[in-house]
Amino acid sequence: MSVAVDAIDLSLVELLRTNARLSYAELARQVGLSAPAVHERVGKLEASGVLRGYRAEVAPETIGLGVTALIGIVEDSGADTDDVLDYLRQMPEIESCYFMAGVESYQLTARVPSIAELEQLIVKLNRIPGVASTRTAVALSTKWENRPQPGRSR
């Protein structure tokens, strides 16, 4: 889906990517519009799918998710991709799923409380019909993640 955004929309997106808690008044001040005009623009950006949501970023270890793993999945040749994705969506341990070019079909980011629970997750993944194999790397620490990239002008 291609959505036309102008320079002001891009500025609003960048401001919200940096701090999604900015008020409409502060956003308006920074882009030179009125708060109602900014409210309308943000609403259109949300409705069009440019802005997909707002969330709190939490340090995973503080809520008991001290193990982060990157898991690659190789589908077998007869796999039904939609079925595999349905199974993956049902697993709350999986934080993200990327469709990949190359040998592995998917790259997952998973967060679990312990290595034992990671083992259980890997066993569950390997039992999904259509999964030929998995490859797992455990993160020893996180140096950064979810860093907003500067917007690209068109």
N, C-alpha and C positions, 0 to 999 in steps of 0.2 A: 504494500500500500504506500503510495506516494502522497505526501501531504505538503502543500506549499506553506512554507514558513518564511516570514520576512526577518529583517535584522533585529527588530524589537522582540519578536518571538524567540529568536535564538538567544538574545540577551536574557530573556526571562528564563529560558530553559537552563542556561549556564548558571544563573543566580540560584535557581531552585536545586540544581545538581550539587552546588556547593553548600547550600543551607536551605532545606525544604521547609524550614519553620519561619522563614521570612514572612512578615505580614504583607498584605496587599498594599498597604500604605508605604512600606519600605521598598517593596518592589517598584511601585509607582515612582517613588522619589529617584530611584537609581536608573530607571529607563525614561523618565521625563513624561510620564502620562499620569492621568488621574487614577485613583484607586479603583473606581468602578470600571474604567477601561481595562485595567490590568486584570481585574476579576473576570471580565468577559473573555479576554484573550486566554487566560489560564483555563477557563472552562472549555473553550474551543480546543485547546491543546490536549486536554484530558479526553474530551469526547472523540477526537480524531485518533487517539492512541499514541500521540507523540509523548505525552506524559502518561505513563502506565500505572503509577502508584506512588505512594509515600510510605516510608517505613522507618522504624528505629533500627539502627545498627547496634548490635549487641556483641560484646566479647563472648564468643561461644563457651570458653572455659568457665566463665562466671555463672553459666546456667547448666553446667554439668556436661557440656559437649567438648571434652578435652582432646578428642582424636579427630583429626581431619585427614581424609584420604581422597586421593584422585584415583578413580577406577575407570579403566577402559573396558569396553564391552565389544567383543567380536560376535556378530550375528552369524548363525549358520545359513547356508544358501537357501534353505526353505523357510526362513523366518518370515512371519507376518509382522512387519515393522509396527503397525498400529497396535497389535496385541502386545508386543514387547514394551512399547511406550506406555500402554495402559497399566501394565504391571509396575513399571518404574514410577509412574505418577502416584501409585498407591503406597509408596514407601516414604514415610516422612523423614527418614534419615538422609534422603537424597535432596541436597540443597539446589543443585543445578544439573542440567543435562544438555550437552551440546552434541549435535549431529556432526560427525567428522568426515573429512576426506582421508583416505588411507585405509590401513588394515582394520583399525578399530572403527566400529560404527558410531559409538557414543563415548563421550568422556563425561564422567559424573564427578561431582564434588559431593562427598558424603561427610556428615558429622555425627559422631557417636560418642557415648561416654567412655568407652574402654576398648582395648584391643579385642577382648573376648566378644564384645558386641559387634565389632567390625568383622570378626570371623563369621559370626552368625549372618551378618548382612551379605557377605561374599558367598556363603553357602546358598542363601535365598536367591541371590542374583544368578548363580550358576544353575539353579533349578527352574528358571523361567524358560518355558518352551520357546525355542528360537535363539537362545544364547548358547554359542559354541564355547566361548571361554571369556575369562576376565583377566585383567592385569592390574594390580594395585600398587600404588606408591603411597606411603604414609608421610605426611608432612611433619617434620620435626618441630618447626615453629612457623609462624606467619609473620613475615616482615611487613607486608601491607596487602590489602585487597580492597576491591570496590572503589579504587581511586578514580574520581571523575576525570575523564580526559577532556581536554579543551575541544569545544565544538569545531566542526570543520565548516568553513564558509563554502558556499556553492558557486 
